[in-house]
Amino acid sequence: MQLKHFLQVTDLSREEYEHLFERTRWMKHAFKEYHQYWPLVDRTLAMIFDKNSTRTRLSFEAGMNQLGGTAIYLSTRDTQLGRGEPVEDAARVISRMVDLIMIRTHEHDILERFTQHSRVPVINGLTDEYHPCQIMGDIFTYIEHRENIAGKKVAWIGDVNNMCNSWLQAAEIFDFKVHVSAPPGYEVNAERIGLVGTKNFELFSNPHDAVRNVDLVTTDVWISMGFEAEAEQRKADFSDFCVDAEMMSLADKEAVFMHCLPAHRGEEVAAEVIDGPQSVVWDEAENRLHTQKALMEYLLLGKIRHS
């Protein structure tokens, strides 16, 4: 089997995602029924963290355990990577000792350099540029609730960050449209517009216009890791971009709300929305576990099917 990595949403085709979602449904059902499925016995996942994490660590560690394998946590603060060891050297060594590697770091370039020298599949657990595992879980969650995302409209409200970048990539693969609304100075830049084309997204200066009649509303924190020094300025700049009940009322009546978490109630989202009946945030978080299990199975074993 040819070595395959998952660094951004575009690394897999729609057909591959459809297979992963089929496997996700099967694995989720098996898990709920206490059906043991251990295809990765004696396989090891190395999880390398340069950023704090709750959901990424837990979902990968629990997921590998549920597949019969072992997950090893490596923090750059506790390894030679934190003391100046070249990324390339670390990749050469670590990939000789494990079967699969997940990395959560800052610069996407670090991930790419590591991947170039890895002998095993590498998964992007999050970089400043992309968050493909979260998007995979989000798309599956929408399909689970509403059957099909093709032809739908998604409103991204707030900071144009790694999540927004990944939503834009997903829109082209799954054929839906993204309405992006951000304050002046935080918009999608021209380079990104050039990378993803314009057929599947539209820019809005007014977030209420962006949300009107859409099928899914999603947002993220205004102050991502690394931007703490800009906290007060960002809170002021984004003050009109809180997804509250009034904003959600403009979406389609069947619209759902998503957030990749952690959330700050009263900032990017109102409590009445994230805790309300349209929110699928908790399903979204849970589905990270099962979609990533399907991904790890696929990267190591290829396409497996069960009747």
Backbone bond lengths (Angstrom), bond angles and torsions (degrees), N, CA, C in turn:
res aa  C-N    CA-C-N  psi(-1)  N-CA   C-N-CA  omega(-1)  CA-C   N-CA-C  phi
1 M - - - 1.470 - - 1.526 109.98 -
2 Q 1.330 116.33 132.55 1.457 121.23 -179.65 1.527 110.40 -67.93
3 L 1.338 115.49 138.16 1.462 120.92 -179.96 1.522 110.17 -63.93
4 K 1.331 116.05 128.67 1.467 121.30 -179.15 1.522 109.06 -129.27
5 H 1.337 116.20 139.65 1.456 122.07 178.66 1.529 109.02 -116.93
6 F 1.335 116.06 166.30 1.463 121.43 177.12 1.517 108.14 -132.63
7 L 1.338 115.42 89.98 1.462 121.80 -176.40 1.523 112.34 -104.85
8 Q 1.318 117.00 -26.09 1.457 121.25 176.87 1.521 108.41 -153.14
9 V 1.313 116.11 166.66 1.463 121.43 -173.56 1.518 111.74 -55.98
10 T 1.328 117.64 -37.34 1.462 122.10 -175.61 1.526 113.78 -73.48
11 D 1.323 118.38 -1.18 1.461 120.03 178.56 1.527 112.66 -74.44
12 L 1.328 117.33 -14.21 1.453 121.43 177.65 1.527 109.82 -122.31
13 S 1.314 115.66 151.22 1.463 121.22 178.87 1.523 110.68 -87.80
14 R 1.303 116.06 168.32 1.468 119.61 177.28 1.526 110.73 -61.20
15 E 1.326 116.51 -38.91 1.461 120.38 178.85 1.523 110.97 -62.69
16 E 1.333 116.83 -38.36 1.463 120.29 177.88 1.526 111.06 -67.89
17 Y 1.330 116.71 -39.94 1.472 119.30 177.02 1.526 111.16 -63.99
18 E 1.315 116.98 -39.32 1.469 119.61 179.21 1.522 110.10 -62.12
19 H 1.335 115.87 -38.99 1.467 118.85 175.32 1.533 110.44 -63.56
20 L 1.344 117.10 -45.18 1.462 120.84 -179.67 1.525 111.40 -61.36
21 F 1.316 117.50 -38.74 1.460 120.18 179.95 1.537 111.01 -69.58
22 E 1.315 116.47 -35.75 1.462 120.18 174.66 1.524 110.09 -62.29
23 R 1.323 116.38 -43.48 1.463 120.87 178.36 1.531 111.21 -67.66
24 T 1.335 115.83 -36.83 1.463 120.26 178.45 1.519 110.70 -60.42
25 R 1.335 116.25 -46.17 1.466 120.09 179.48 1.532 110.65 -60.12
26 W 1.330 115.78 -43.10 1.457 120.23 -179.59 1.522 110.88 -64.73
27 M 1.331 117.07 -45.62 1.463 121.10 -178.16 1.524 111.89 -67.73
28 K 1.314 116.74 -38.60 1.461 120.05 179.45 1.525 110.19 -64.80
29 H 1.328 116.82 -43.14 1.455 120.57 178.51 1.527 110.33 -64.37
30 A 1.339 116.52 -44.10 1.464 120.31 179.91 1.523 110.88 -60.69
31 F 1.328 116.46 -41.09 1.462 121.36 179.67 1.526 110.82 -63.47
32 K 1.334 116.04 -44.26 1.467 120.35 -178.70 1.537 111.45 -65.54
33 E 1.333 115.44 -28.69 1.461 120.28 -178.54 1.527 112.17 -92.24
34 Y 1.329 116.93 7.47 1.465 122.09 -178.88 1.532 111.82 59.55
35 H 1.329 114.88 34.29 1.456 120.24 177.29 1.529 108.12 -90.42
36 Q 1.322 116.50 118.51 1.460 120.81 -177.69 1.524 110.44 -74.50
37 Y 1.328 115.55 127.48 1.462 121.30 177.65 1.526 107.21 -136.02
38 W 1.336 116.49 107.19 1.458 121.91 -173.40 1.530 111.43 -121.88
39 P 1.314 118.67 70.78 1.464 119.87 179.89 1.533 113.39 -77.55
40 L 1.339 117.14 -13.89 1.471 119.86 -174.66 1.530 111.89 -113.59
41 V 1.334 116.09 33.54 1.459 120.03 175.47 1.529 109.56 -58.64
42 D 1.322 116.41 135.80 1.470 124.05 -179.12 1.530 113.38 69.49
43 R 1.318 117.84 7.82 1.469 120.33 175.13 1.524 108.28 -96.27
44 T 1.337 116.18 150.06 1.473 121.53 -175.67 1.516 111.25 -127.07
45 L 1.320 115.12 132.98 1.468 123.38 174.10 1.519 108.82 -105.22
46 A 1.329 117.72 125.85 1.465 122.13 171.46 1.518 107.96 -96.16
47 M 1.336 116.96 126.29 1.463 122.36 179.65 1.526 108.09 -110.71
48 I 1.317 116.28 111.31 1.461 121.41 -176.60 1.526 108.95 -104.03
49 F 1.332 116.56 120.24 1.461 121.21 -175.17 1.528 111.17 -117.38
50 D 1.328 114.45 124.53 1.462 121.66 171.27 1.526 109.57 -114.33
51 K 1.345 116.07 2.65 1.460 123.23 178.32 1.527 108.31 -135.33
52 N 1.323 115.97 148.55 1.460 119.79 176.68 1.527 110.38 -62.43
53 S 1.331 115.80 153.14 1.459 118.73 -177.13 1.524 111.09 -158.78
54 T 1.323 115.30 146.48 1.456 121.76 168.28 1.521 109.01 -116.36
55 R 1.351 116.44 -65.88 1.456 121.82 -174.54 1.528 113.23 -65.92
56 T 1.332 117.48 -40.52 1.466 119.00 -178.58 1.521 111.04 -64.31
57 R 1.326 116.52 -47.44 1.460 118.46 -179.58 1.522 111.37 -64.46
58 L 1.316 116.48 -48.89 1.461 120.14 -175.97 1.522 111.73 -63.58
59 S 1.333 117.25 -43.58 1.468 119.90 -176.89 1.521 111.88 -67.43
60 F 1.329 117.93 -38.87 1.466 119.67 178.67 1.530 111.23 -73.33
61 E 1.323 116.73 -41.82 1.462 119.62 -177.51 1.531 110.32 -67.86
62 A 1.325 116.98 -47.20 1.459 120.21 178.29 1.523 110.46 -65.62
63 G 1.327 116.46 -39.68 1.459 120.29 -179.26 1.513 112.64 -62.05
64 M 1.327 116.90 -45.93 1.469 120.12 179.47 1.520 110.19 -64.11
65 N 1.328 116.99 -38.71 1.462 120.91 177.37 1.525 111.16 -62.64
66 Q 1.334 117.03 -42.30 1.464 121.16 -179.53 1.524 112.33 -67.84
67 L 1.333 117.17 -22.58 1.467 121.71 176.65 1.528 111.84 -89.46
68 G 1.325 117.18 3.10 1.450 121.60 176.75 1.505 115.13 92.35
69 G 1.345 117.27 -0.20 1.457 121.17 -178.31 1.517 112.99 -98.84
70 T 1.324 114.90 -168.71 1.461 122.26 -178.56 1.517 109.78 -126.14
71 A 1.335 116.73 140.01 1.462 122.12 176.21 1.521 109.32 -115.57
72 I 1.327 116.10 134.26 1.465 122.19 179.57 1.525 108.89 -115.66
73 Y 1.327 116.63 124.79 1.463 122.72 179.97 1.524 109.94 -87.24
74 L 1.322 116.33 127.02 1.459 122.68 177.15 1.523 108.80 -127.45
75 S 1.328 116.84 117.08 1.461 120.93 174.97 1.520 108.95 -97.49
76 T 1.321 116.95 139.30 1.468 118.98 177.40 1.519 111.21 -63.63
77 R 1.335 117.64 -19.78 1.466 120.32 177.26 1.527 111.53 -71.77
78 D 1.351 115.83 -22.69 1.457 120.27 -174.77 1.521 113.50 -109.41
79 T 1.333 117.89 0.57 1.454 121.04 -176.60 1.529 110.46 -121.91
80 Q 1.317 115.26 175.31 1.469 119.84 179.84 1.530 112.48 -67.50
81 L 1.337 116.98 -18.13 1.466 119.21 175.15 1.523 110.83 -60.38
82 G 1.334 115.95 -31.26 1.461 120.26 178.78 1.510 113.30 -82.45
83 R 1.320 116.59 -2.66 1.466 120.78 -179.41 1.521 111.19 -118.38
84 G 1.317 115.87 20.88 1.460 119.42 172.13 1.512 116.22 98.46
85 E 1.338 119.56 5.92 1.458 119.34 177.08 1.526 109.34 -64.46
86 P 1.325 118.01 132.06 1.474 120.10 179.49 1.530 111.36 -57.74
87 V 1.303 115.66 139.85 1.458 121.22 178.98 1.522 110.40 -56.23
88 E 1.319 115.98 -39.65 1.454 120.54 -178.00 1.531 111.52 -62.72
89 D 1.339 116.83 -41.17 1.463 120.49 179.01 1.527 111.15 -67.06
90 A 1.327 116.11 -41.33 1.466 120.33 178.64 1.527 110.46 -61.01
91 A 1.321 116.64 -41.74 1.461 120.69 179.43 1.522 111.39 -61.98
92 R 1.324 115.93 -43.93 1.466 119.73 -179.18 1.529 111.90 -61.31
93 V 1.328 116.75 -39.14 1.464 120.75 -177.56 1.522 111.53 -78.56
94 I 1.340 117.04 -53.16 1.465 120.97 -174.71 1.525 111.18 -60.66
95 S 1.325 116.99 -40.07 1.465 119.69 -176.23 1.523 112.75 -72.45
96 R 1.329 118.80 -10.78 1.465 121.76 173.58 1.522 112.06 -85.38
97 M 1.335 116.33 -11.51 1.464 120.12 -173.63 1.520 114.03 -111.90
98 V 1.328 117.36 -12.43 1.468 121.14 -178.55 1.519 109.34 -132.17
99 D 1.327 115.85 176.10 1.464 121.37 -176.33 1.527 113.36 -105.36
100 L 1.326 116.01 -18.07 1.457 121.53 -173.99 1.515 108.04 -157.39
101 I 1.340 116.66 144.42 1.468 120.48 -177.09 1.522 109.54 -131.68
102 M 1.330 116.34 132.40 1.460 122.55 172.58 1.525 107.57 -116.15
103 I 1.323 116.63 132.91 1.464 121.12 -178.24 1.523 109.61 -125.66
104 R 1.331 115.82 132.90 1.474 122.65 174.63 1.521 106.21 -122.54
105 T 1.343 115.57 108.88 1.461 119.57 -172.95 1.524 110.14 -144.36
106 H 1.313 116.45 -172.93 1.464 121.27 -178.14 1.529 111.65 -89.42
107 E 1.317 117.83 -79.15 1.456 121.57 -174.72 1.528 111.32 -71.38
108 H 1.309 116.16 130.82 1.460 120.44 178.78 1.525 110.47 -63.44
109 D 1.303 116.87 -28.64 1.463 121.45 179.42 1.531 111.50 -60.07
110 I 1.344 116.91 -35.83 1.468 120.26 178.13 1.521 109.82 -61.71
111 L 1.308 116.62 -43.79 1.458 121.76 179.14 1.520 111.02 -61.96
112 E 1.322 116.88 -44.36 1.464 120.94 -179.15 1.523 111.34 -65.49
113 R 1.324 117.46 -40.94 1.464 120.45 178.17 1.522 110.99 -63.71
114 F 1.308 116.75 -40.97 1.461 120.97 177.94 1.530 109.73 -62.25
115 T 1.318 116.23 -46.24 1.464 121.78 -177.10 1.523 112.08 -61.00
116 Q 1.327 116.89 -38.40 1.465 121.02 -178.77 1.525 112.60 -60.41
117 H 1.335 117.19 -23.35 1.461 120.98 -177.01 1.527 112.91 -115.12
118 S 1.339 116.46 13.08 1.459 120.80 179.79 1.522 110.79 -93.20
119 R 1.325 115.93 141.98 1.458 121.90 176.91 1.519 111.91 -95.01
120 V 1.346 117.26 -1.37 1.463 121.69 -179.24 1.531 109.05 -131.41
121 P 1.336 117.56 164.43 1.467 119.88 -179.74 1.527 112.48 -60.63
122 V 1.325 114.97 142.69 1.462 122.59 178.52 1.529 108.95 -119.00
123 I 1.328 116.17 135.83 1.464 123.06 179.33 1.524 109.49 -115.85
124 N 1.314 116.21 134.91 1.457 121.88 174.82 1.526 109.42 -81.62
125 G 1.347 115.92 107.90 1.463 120.22 176.43 1.503 112.83 -81.66
126 L 1.321 117.97 -11.72 1.464 127.03 174.17 1.522 108.21 153.27
127 T 1.327 115.46 134.16 1.464 122.07 166.48 1.522 107.59 -131.87
128 D 1.316 116.97 174.70 1.470 119.86 178.10 1.519 111.32 -63.94
129 E 1.332 117.09 -19.30 1.460 121.27 -174.87 1.534 113.23 -95.60
130 Y 1.346 116.60 -39.12 1.466 119.59 -173.72 1.534 111.47 -142.96
131 H 1.344 114.48 154.41 1.468 121.28 174.51 1.532 107.79 -138.62
132 P 1.331 117.90 68.84 1.471 120.49 -171.14 1.523 114.80 -68.20
133 C 1.341 118.43 -31.96 1.468 119.56 -179.94 1.523 111.07 -65.37
134 Q 1.328 117.22 -37.49 1.456 120.59 177.99 1.522 110.81 -65.83
135 I 1.317 117.10 -43.69 1.464 120.66 -179.92 1.521 110.79 -63.59
136 M 1.328 116.69 -40.34 1.456 120.03 177.59 1.530 110.18 -58.46
137 G 1.333 116.62 -44.44 1.459 120.55 176.92 1.516 112.22 -65.04
138 D 1.335 116.89 -37.60 1.464 121.01 -179.72 1.525 111.65 -66.58
139 I 1.329 116.53 -45.49 1.467 120.08 -179.78 1.525 109.87 -62.24
140 F 1.334 116.14 -44.20 1.461 119.17 178.68 1.529 110.61 -60.81
141 T 1.322 116.88 -41.19 1.469 120.69 -179.27 1.522 111.13 -62.29
142 Y 1.338 116.12 -42.42 1.463 118.16 179.16 1.530 110.19 -63.48
143 I 1.327 116.73 -45.33 1.465 120.48 179.71 1.525 110.56 -62.00
144 E 1.325 116.98 -38.36 1.460 121.84 178.63 1.525 111.40 -60.75
145 H 1.327 116.90 -36.24 1.471 121.63 -178.60 1.520 113.15 -90.05
146 R 1.339 116.85 -34.03 1.465 119.74 -171.74 1.531 113.61 -126.75
147 E 1.311 118.22 9.12 1.466 125.97 172.31 1.524 115.28 75.55
148 N 1.313 119.62 -44.72 1.462 119.72 -174.66 1.524 110.30 -148.85
149 I 1.342 116.82 134.52 1.466 119.40 179.26 1.523 112.07 -101.02
150 A 1.318 117.75 -12.30 1.469 120.60 179.06 1.524 110.06 -59.78
151 G 1.332 115.94 133.89 1.455 121.23 179.29 1.507 115.20 80.42
152 K 1.336 118.05 -2.03 1.460 121.48 -179.42 1.529 111.26 -85.55
153 K 1.336 115.25 172.33 1.464 121.51 178.40 1.521 109.53 -120.98
154 V 1.328 114.86 131.50 1.459 123.15 -179.77 1.520 108.79 -116.87
155 A 1.319 118.08 131.74 1.467 121.63 176.32 1.523 108.99 -103.76
156 W 1.329 115.26 119.80 1.468 120.39 172.87 1.523 107.06 -100.06
157 I 1.337 116.86 119.41 1.462 121.45 -175.89 1.527 109.37 -116.74
158 G 1.333 116.49 122.67 1.464 119.72 174.35 1.507 114.17 117.88
159 D 1.323 115.64 -143.01 1.457 121.78 -172.37 1.529 111.68 -67.55
160 V 1.314 116.16 131.36 1.466 121.04 176.07 1.530 107.20 -82.84
161 N 1.339 115.56 90.52 1.460 121.37 -173.51 1.525 111.00 -119.91
162 N 1.331 117.05 -158.55 1.463 120.59 -178.42 1.530 112.26 -62.49
163 M 1.324 117.13 -32.67 1.456 119.74 177.86 1.525 111.52 -68.81
164 C 1.303 116.28 -44.42 1.461 120.12 177.76 1.535 110.18 -61.32
165 N 1.324 116.63 -44.00 1.472 120.34 177.95 1.522 111.14 -56.67
166 S 1.316 115.95 -42.67 1.460 120.34 -177.67 1.524 111.84 -72.19
167 W 1.330 117.73 -35.16 1.465 120.60 174.51 1.529 110.42 -61.68
168 L 1.336 117.10 -40.02 1.462 120.67 179.86 1.526 110.71 -64.39
169 Q 1.325 116.92 -39.75 1.459 119.46 176.68 1.531 110.70 -65.53
170 A 1.310 116.66 -43.37 1.464 120.73 -178.25 1.525 111.58 -62.96
171 A 1.338 117.00 -34.50 1.459 120.79 -178.42 1.524 111.36 -59.28
172 E 1.313 116.85 -37.85 1.462 120.07 179.95 1.523 111.52 -71.50
173 I 1.316 116.69 -37.23 1.465 120.33 -178.23 1.527 111.33 -73.05
174 F 1.348 117.16 -42.83 1.462 121.19 -174.60 1.526 113.12 -98.66
175 D 1.312 116.93 0.65 1.463 122.86 174.41 1.521 113.25 60.64
176 F 1.324 116.02 54.33 1.458 121.42 168.67 1.526 107.82 -125.77
177 K 1.312 116.99 177.35 1.457 120.87 -176.19 1.517 110.91 -118.17
178 V 1.338 116.30 140.15 1.458 121.60 179.07 1.531 109.62 -112.43
179 H 1.330 116.38 125.90 1.460 122.22 171.54 1.533 107.32 -95.12
180 V 1.304 117.06 116.03 1.465 121.34 -177.78 1.520 109.40 -104.95
181 S 1.328 115.97 125.91 1.462 120.42 177.13 1.519 109.52 -131.54
182 A 1.329 116.34 119.69 1.458 122.77 -179.53 1.524 108.83 -140.21
183 P 1.319 118.30 157.15 1.468 120.62 178.54 1.530 111.32 -65.40
184 P 1.325 117.12 160.52 1.468 120.89 175.29 1.527 110.37 -54.80
185 G 1.324 115.21 133.42 1.457 119.99 -179.10 1.513 113.85 94.89
186 Y 1.331 116.79 -10.14 1.476 121.18 -178.98 1.532 111.60 -121.98
187 E 1.322 117.77 12.03 1.453 121.43 -173.83 1.531 111.99 -71.34
188 V 1.344 114.73 169.99 1.466 120.42 172.06 1.520 107.74 -61.91
189 N 1.337 117.23 129.55 1.471 119.08 -177.25 1.520 111.24 -82.19
190 A 1.322 115.04 164.40 1.464 121.81 -175.36 1.520 111.83 -60.95
191 E 1.329 117.36 -36.32 1.464 121.01 -179.73 1.526 110.58 -62.15
192 R 1.334 116.46 -43.11 1.467 119.14 -179.52 1.517 110.79 -68.80
193 I 1.327 117.88 -37.70 1.458 120.41 176.19 1.520 109.37 -58.54
194 G 1.335 116.72 -40.79 1.453 120.93 178.44 1.511 112.88 -65.35
195 L 1.325 117.01 -33.33 1.461 121.29 -178.19 1.518 112.37 -73.31
196 V 1.316 117.29 -38.26 1.461 119.66 -174.40 1.521 113.84 -103.47
197 G 1.333 118.26 -5.34 1.448 118.76 -176.81 1.521 110.72 76.35
198 T 1.316 116.99 -176.58 1.467 120.04 -175.24 1.527 113.60 -122.34
199 K 1.330 118.13 -4.42 1.463 120.73 -175.46 1.523 112.50 -64.26
200 N 1.324 116.79 -32.55 1.453 120.04 -171.49 1.525 114.91 -107.63
201 F 1.329 117.83 12.48 1.460 117.66 173.62 1.521 111.72 -151.58
202 E 1.323 113.79 159.96 1.462 121.22 -179.43 1.518 108.39 -141.84
203 L 1.324 116.41 141.51 1.457 121.65 -178.70 1.526 110.45 -96.67
204 F 1.344 116.29 140.58 1.462 122.31 179.60 1.529 108.89 -133.50
205 S 1.305 116.71 132.10 1.465 119.64 176.46 1.527 110.65 -80.25
206 N 1.329 116.86 -28.90 1.465 122.22 -179.66 1.526 109.26 -101.96
207 P 1.336 119.03 117.34 1.467 120.15 -178.06 1.527 113.62 -62.06
208 H 1.327 117.58 -29.87 1.464 119.73 179.05 1.525 110.74 -65.73
209 D 1.321 117.01 -36.03 1.468 120.32 175.99 1.529 110.91 -67.88
210 A 1.317 116.65 -36.97 1.462 121.16 -179.53 1.519 112.02 -64.62
211 V 1.325 116.97 -34.07 1.464 122.35 -175.14 1.526 112.76 -83.61
212 R 1.301 117.75 -20.10 1.460 121.49 -172.18 1.534 111.68 -56.67
213 N 1.340 115.71 119.21 1.466 124.53 174.52 1.537 114.76 66.70
214 V 1.329 118.62 16.24 1.466 119.31 179.11 1.530 110.25 -80.79
215 D 1.322 115.51 166.63 1.459 121.93 -176.52 1.524 113.03 -99.39
216 L 1.307 116.55 -16.55 1.460 121.76 -178.49 1.528 108.54 -148.84
217 V 1.317 116.93 131.57 1.467 122.15 176.23 1.520 107.36 -117.01
218 T 1.320 116.29 130.91 1.455 119.46 -178.94 1.518 110.57 -143.10
219 T 1.324 114.66 154.68 1.462 120.74 -178.57 1.520 108.84 -153.58
220 D 1.323 116.13 -178.11 1.463 122.23 178.75 1.521 107.41 -151.75
221 V 1.321 116.03 172.55 1.462 120.09 179.85 1.526 110.58 -58.04
222 W 1.300 115.81 150.73 1.456 120.37 177.21 1.525 111.97 -78.98
223 I 1.326 115.98 -24.19 1.468 119.95 -174.92 1.524 108.64 -121.00
224 S 1.307 116.32 90.84 1.459 120.98 179.47 1.518 110.17 -75.04
225 M 1.344 115.45 165.26 1.460 120.10 177.90 1.524 110.10 -57.81
226 G 1.333 115.19 130.54 1.456 120.81 -178.08 1.514 113.30 103.09
227 F 1.358 116.24 -12.25 1.468 120.20 -178.49 1.528 111.41 -114.91
228 E 1.324 117.43 19.86 1.461 120.78 -176.43 1.526 112.47 -60.06
229 A 1.324 117.79 -32.09 1.465 121.52 -179.18 1.530 111.54 -65.74
230 E 1.342 116.93 -20.56 1.468 121.49 -178.76 1.525 111.73 -98.14
231 A 1.310 117.43 11.71 1.463 121.25 -169.93 1.524 113.39 -54.07
232 E 1.306 118.01 -53.56 1.469 120.48 -175.61 1.519 111.66 -65.34
233 Q 1.326 117.29 -40.74 1.464 120.39 178.81 1.513 110.98 -65.00
234 R 1.332 116.17 -42.13 1.457 120.05 -179.83 1.534 111.24 -65.25
235 K 1.308 117.77 -40.93 1.459 120.03 178.46 1.525 110.86 -59.61
236 A 1.321 115.95 -38.67 1.464 120.15 178.43 1.532 110.90 -69.25
237 D 1.342 116.15 -44.67 1.465 120.72 -176.71 1.530 112.10 -66.54
238 F 1.342 117.05 -33.03 1.466 121.19 -175.82 1.523 113.34 -97.61
239 S 1.303 117.88 8.13 1.472 120.76 -171.63 1.528 113.90 -58.53
240 D 1.322 118.68 -26.26 1.462 121.59 179.44 1.527 112.93 -92.33
241 F 1.343 116.74 7.93 1.466 120.27 -172.92 1.526 112.71 -113.70
242 C 1.320 116.74 20.03 1.462 120.30 175.85 1.537 109.30 -74.67
243 V 1.315 116.95 128.99 1.461 120.90 176.70 1.527 108.15 -80.32
244 D 1.323 115.66 100.19 1.458 120.98 -178.93 1.529 109.67 -112.51
245 A 1.319 116.49 -177.16 1.466 121.09 -176.70 1.521 111.66 -61.90
246 E 1.319 117.27 -37.83 1.468 120.36 178.82 1.518 110.58 -61.88
247 M 1.344 116.87 -43.77 1.458 120.12 179.98 1.529 110.60 -66.57
248 M 1.332 116.99 -44.20 1.459 120.19 -179.43 1.523 111.92 -63.00
249 S 1.319 117.18 -29.45 1.470 120.28 -178.70 1.517 112.15 -65.49
250 L 1.331 116.96 -18.98 1.460 121.15 179.74 1.522 112.23 -81.61
251 A 1.333 116.69 -19.02 1.461 120.56 178.55 1.521 110.01 -74.21
252 D 1.321 116.16 171.19 1.459 120.83 175.29 1.533 109.51 -56.54
253 K 1.307 117.34 147.71 1.463 120.36 -176.23 1.529 112.61 -63.80
254 E 1.337 116.68 -22.05 1.462 121.54 177.76 1.525 112.28 -96.74
255 A 1.338 117.69 8.78 1.467 121.17 -176.96 1.517 111.10 -66.62
256 V 1.334 115.14 150.13 1.463 120.95 176.38 1.529 108.67 -113.45
257 F 1.332 114.33 160.07 1.465 120.54 177.45 1.519 109.64 -114.45
258 M 1.350 115.69 137.59 1.453 122.17 178.01 1.526 111.73 -129.10
259 H 1.317 114.57 151.87 1.472 122.38 175.31 1.521 106.20 -153.22
260 C 1.339 117.74 134.06 1.466 120.46 -175.44 1.521 112.81 -76.87
261 L 1.323 117.70 -13.62 1.462 123.86 178.12 1.541 111.86 68.12
262 P 1.334 118.30 149.84 1.462 127.57 2.55 1.528 111.65 -73.41
263 A 1.317 116.06 153.75 1.461 121.96 -177.95 1.518 110.76 -112.19
264 H 1.322 115.48 153.07 1.465 121.74 175.43 1.527 107.72 -118.59
265 R 1.318 115.77 96.87 1.459 120.23 -179.74 1.523 109.90 -61.13
266 G 1.326 115.15 133.04 1.454 120.74 -178.16 1.514 112.90 95.00
267 E 1.338 117.11 -10.09 1.469 120.57 174.38 1.529 108.59 -106.95
268 E 1.320 118.43 -94.71 1.469 119.62 -176.18 1.527 113.08 -74.85
269 V 1.350 117.07 -18.63 1.459 120.18 179.46 1.523 109.38 -147.10
270 A 1.321 115.45 143.92 1.460 120.60 176.43 1.527 109.51 -82.36
271 A 1.328 116.01 149.27 1.464 120.85 178.98 1.524 111.12 -57.78
272 E 1.344 116.81 -37.94 1.461 120.28 -177.64 1.520 112.76 -65.05
273 V 1.327 116.98 -19.13 1.460 120.76 178.17 1.526 111.18 -90.16
274 I 1.331 116.65 -54.02 1.465 119.18 -176.38 1.526 111.82 -66.45
275 D 1.329 117.02 -27.79 1.458 120.60 178.00 1.527 112.22 -99.80
276 G 1.318 116.35 6.80 1.463 121.00 -175.10 1.516 113.88 -91.41
277 P 1.327 117.16 -179.97 1.469 122.81 -173.63 1.522 114.62 -68.74
278 Q 1.330 118.32 -20.91 1.465 120.17 179.98 1.530 112.39 -87.34
279 S 1.308 116.76 -9.80 1.458 120.72 -177.60 1.531 111.49 -76.67
280 V 1.344 115.53 131.35 1.470 121.14 173.51 1.527 109.36 -118.69
281 V 1.316 115.38 25.69 1.457 122.23 -174.02 1.524 112.38 -59.76
282 W 1.321 116.92 -39.25 1.471 119.14 -175.33 1.523 110.94 -75.50
283 D 1.337 117.20 -34.67 1.469 120.63 172.37 1.528 109.87 -64.04
284 E 1.319 114.74 -40.64 1.466 122.09 178.96 1.529 110.60 -57.91
285 A 1.331 116.29 -46.05 1.466 120.73 179.81 1.528 110.76 -65.49
286 E 1.326 116.97 -44.41 1.462 120.82 179.97 1.523 111.44 -62.50
287 N 1.313 116.70 -38.34 1.460 120.23 -175.95 1.522 113.25 -70.96
288 R 1.340 117.92 -16.08 1.460 119.20 170.68 1.531 109.58 -55.79
289 L 1.330 116.51 -41.32 1.461 121.75 -178.82 1.522 111.00 -58.79
290 H 1.319 116.90 -50.56 1.460 120.47 -171.16 1.529 112.58 -79.20
291 T 1.332 118.30 -36.67 1.470 118.98 177.18 1.529 110.42 -67.20
292 Q 1.308 117.74 -36.05 1.459 120.22 179.21 1.525 111.72 -71.28
293 K 1.325 117.25 -31.60 1.462 120.10 173.30 1.530 109.59 -62.18
294 A 1.321 116.65 -45.00 1.466 120.38 177.94 1.525 110.94 -62.21
295 L 1.327 116.41 -39.58 1.461 120.75 179.45 1.528 111.04 -64.22
296 M 1.319 117.33 -46.63 1.467 120.18 -178.85 1.523 110.94 -63.64
297 E 1.332 117.04 -41.05 1.459 120.59 176.12 1.523 110.48 -58.73
298 Y 1.318 116.64 -46.05 1.463 121.54 -177.02 1.532 111.93 -65.31
299 L 1.323 116.99 -44.63 1.466 119.98 -177.86 1.528 112.05 -65.33
300 L 1.324 116.56 -29.92 1.467 119.96 -177.76 1.529 113.49 -95.57
301 L 1.328 117.17 -33.92 1.461 119.65 -171.75 1.517 113.89 -119.12
302 G 1.323 118.29 -6.27 1.456 119.90 -176.08 1.521 112.27 77.45
303 K 1.314 116.92 -159.74 1.465 120.77 -175.43 1.528 110.87 -79.71
304 I 1.316 114.63 119.35 1.450 122.47 174.76 1.513 108.03 -118.89
305 R 1.319 115.98 139.19 1.465 119.54 -179.25 1.519 109.68 -128.80
306 H 1.322 115.93 144.57 1.452 122.51 174.03 1.522 108.20 -126.40
307 S 1.282 116.07 142.39 1.473 119.86 178.64 1.529 109.98 -77.58
